[in-house]
Amino acid sequence: DDEEGNNGPTITNVLCKVKQVFQRVPCKSFAQQGHDRLQYFADTVLPQLMRLKKKHTLIYIPSYFDFVSLRNLLLKREANFVSVTEYARVSEVSRGRARFLQGKKQIMLYTGRAHFFQRHLIKGIRHIIFFGLPEHHEFYSGMLNTLNQGLDGGRAGANNNDDDSDDVGMDLESPSSCLSLFTKYEAHALERIVGRKNCERMLKREKNAFIFCS
């Protein structure tokens, strides 16, 4: 069956145990989607992230323009974060990766172009937020398959038996998680990750949140 492309949907390549939530962000127009996505993140995602104090959270940002907006938002909210971009010096990247792994920085902002050009292996990720769907669909499963590297428990899900508690308890006790924000204008990228049938369902249904478990 080649309906999903030659290699099938990328989500089938996720090898670790993780609950994957795809959140459709309502937006008024193609031109407005960046603003609406940032507003949704600011109003809904970031307050929860800061309230729960979840360390080891990486936010993958495909667009450098969106990175700048998100960085400014986190600075304004006084979030504890570090950034890895395609413009960062090697010393900055090394220092930021170390602080993130050690838990000294709760959040890492990571740009798609930094990953494309440098293919950094970021250790210490327990939670991933895709601010937008990656331009290269294989990056989705690739990033998820690095979950928990460098942390106690090794690979994601190794010591997690409580799938219903990802919003409670200390970070080191909580299961890994993945949240992907998308809009109706990202149908092509969404289809390459979840497959055509799932994509059609996720764009047409009234509900905005869709959960996949691996």
N, C-alpha and C positions, 0 to 999 in steps of 0.2 A: 504494500500500500504506500503510494508515494504522494498522498494528498498533503502531507506536511512538509514536503521537500525531500531532498535526497537522504538526509540524515535523520529525519524525524524531528519532532519538537525538542528543543533544548532541555526542557524540564525533565525529560526522561533520562537525562544524563546526570541528574543530581543524585549523588551516591550516599549522602549523609541523611540522618534523620532530622528533619526540620519542618515546622509548619510554615507554609508559604502563603501569605495573604496578598492578594492583588486588589488594590483599592482604586476604583474608578473615580477620578476627580471631575466633578461637573465643571464645564467651562462654556462660555458664551460663544467663543469664536476661536479659530486657529491662532489669530494674532494675540488673543487674550489668554491662551493656555498657560504661558509662563507665569503670568501674574496670578491666575487662579490657582495654579499648583503651589506657588509660594504662599499664598494666603491660606490654603488648606493646611499646608505644613505648619505654618505659624500658629494657626488657631487650634489645630487638632493633634498633630503628631508631636511637635516640640514640647508643649506643656506636659504631655504624658511622659515623654523621654526625660525631662528634667525632674519631674515629680518622683518618678521611680528610681532616678539616679542609676540607670543601667549603664554600667561601664562596658567597654569593649564593643561599642556601637560604631560601625562604619557606615557612612552615608556616601553612596556612589552617585556621582553627578555627571551625566553625559556632556552637558554644555558648560563651557567656562563662564559664559554670561550668567547662567543660573548659579554657578559656584560663587561668583562675586556677590550676587543677591543673598544667597544663603549664608555666606561668611559674614556679611554685614548684619544679617538678622541675628546670628548667634553672638556676635559681638555686642549688639544692642541688648540682648537678653542675658548677657554675662555668662554664657555657657562655657563649660570647661572642654575646650576642643583644640585639635591640631589639624593642619592642612597638609596634604601631599598633592602637588600639582605638577604639570609638565614644566613649569617655570622655576620650580624650587631647586636650590643648590643641593648637591649630594649630601653635604653635611647637615642641611636642614631636614632632608628626608630621613637620614639615619637617626637623627635626634628625635624627630617626630614619631617614627616607627617604634623606637625604644620606649618612649613615654607612653605611647598607646598600649603596647604590650604589657608594660608594668602597671597599667591602670592609673597612671598619674594624669592622663588625659582621658576623659570619659568618651569623647566623640572624635572620630577622624573624618574629615571631609576629603574625599578621594575623587579626582576627576577622571573621566573616561579617557582623555588623551594621555594622562600620566600612565594609565594602565596599558593603553595601546602601544606607547613608545617604550616604556621601561619594563612593563610586565612585573611590577613589584610583587613579591610574595609577602603580603601583609599578615604577620602573625598576631594572634590575640583577638581575632574577631569572634564575637559570640552572637552579635545581632547585626544584620545587614538591612539597610533601607536603600532601595533604589529610588532616588528622587525622580528619575525618569527611566524608562526602559533603555538598556544599553543598545547602542547603534549596532554593535557586533553581538549577535544573539548568543554566541558561545561563551561570552563573558558572564552571562547569567549563571549557568551551571558551574563555570570555572571559579567564580567568586564564592558560590555556596559550598563548593567542595574544599575550600580552605578554612571553613568554620572550625574554631576551637584549636587550630594549630598553635602550639606554643603555650596553651593553657592546660591546667589540670584536667585530665579526662581525655586528652588527645583529640580524636576526631569528634565531630558533633554527634550528640546522641549517645555517646559511649556509656555515660553514667546517668542518663536521663530516663526516668521511668514515669514521670508525671507530666503528661502532655497537656494538662488543663491548668497549669500553674505559671504560665509564662508572664503573668502580670503581678505576681506576688513574690515575696521573699527577697533575699539578697541576690545580687546579680550572679554570683558564682553558683547559686543553687538553681537558677532558672534555666529552662531549656533554651536552646538556640532558636532564633526567629528570623524571618525574612518578611519585609513589607515592601511591595512594589507599587508605586504610584503611577497611574497611567490615565490618559484621556482618550476620548473617542477618535482623536486624530492620530493615534499611534497603532492603528490596526495592523499594519504590516509587521512592525516589531513585535507586537503581542502575539500574532499568529506564529511567528518563527519560534517563540518561546513555549507557548502552550498548545499549539496545533490549531488547525482551522476550525474544527467543530467547537472547541472550547472558546476560541476567540469570538466566534459569532454569538455564542451564548452570553459571553461577558460584555459584549457591546450592546446587546439588545435587551437584556433583562432589566427589570426596574431596580432591583437591588444593586448596590454599588460595590459590595465586598465579596470576594470569591476566595475560597481556601483550598489549597492543595497540600497533601501530606506525603512525604517521602520516607 
